[in-house]
Amino acid sequence: QARWADPKLSWGLVPTMGALHQGHISLAKRSVSENDKSCATIFVNPTQFAPTDDLDQYPRPLEKDLEMFEAAGIDMVFTPTPDVMYPAGFGTRVIVDGVTARLEGEHRPGHFDGVTQVVSKLFNIVQPYRAYFGQKDAQQTVVLKKMVRDLNFNLDLIICPTVREPDGLAMSSRNIYLSAEQRQNATVLYRSLAKAKDMIEQDDIRDASLIRQTIREMVNNTPETELIYASVADGANLRELDQISGNILISLAVRVGETRLIDNFILNNI
Ligand code: AMP
């Protein structure tokens, strides 16, 4: 009702799982600046978590989140519960082929099926003009672009740059799980991506396996960290590259203690 009260107004949508940080707020502010009205959503979507994931312990500081969205100029926050989104009898899935099989999808089976299911519901509920997502979740942006194109969602996806801490660590709701020492060690994600970028842009290295190897070694040489994957892939289809050229996505997933972190750099026109 609120969304269609004045059909002439453009609406932006900012979907989140809450536990907000400045990364989320950058999306919110961009939406507020580009649309007449903005709706944010806070929903820790159970269907994108595996049984072994951190669904139950995921932080849910709702009051603080609402204050932060209000301060950013958000007009409406939708905070459904799982039974509102998936009532008894619910049974529809949205499956994007191909790009969901690699990287995060390979290591988190079913994760993107949950993402496309919930995001398509949020698109239909809010019917935004524009929807805002972070580059931090690079594969998610590729999957959602394909879903929007394939299913003719009538909206523009706006991808916003990754917001980082001063030492380079990408902001994440999961960073609060890290001990002080793990927090230091977690900078290896950014440092290894920066090293990979230098090797490609400064040293003209085009052998992708050499880049993956360097990232692997940097992570392996850092205490309390375990590499889940290091990837140098085509930015459009996410296939691993042998020779680096064109638009590429360098990405990695690392377990720091018990906490799973991801990060990426995009390099264009190599
Ligand atoms: P989440 O609450 O983790 O599901 O994230 C909600 C949205 O915020 C997603 O589109 C994320 O890509 C985006 N996001 C998360 N962290 C950052 C960050 N550090 N910089 C920019 N966007 C982010």
Boltz pocket constraint, residues with backbone or C-beta under 6 A from the ligand:
constraints:
  - pocket:
      binder: B
      contacts: [[A, 15], [A, 16], [A, 17], [A, 18], [A, 22], [A, 23], [A, 24], [A, 26], [A, 27], [A, 132], [A, 133], [A, 134], [A, 135], [A, 136], [A, 137], [A, 160], [A, 161], [A, 162], [A, 163], [A, 164], [A, 170], [A, 171], [A, 172], [A, 173]]
      max_distance: 6.0
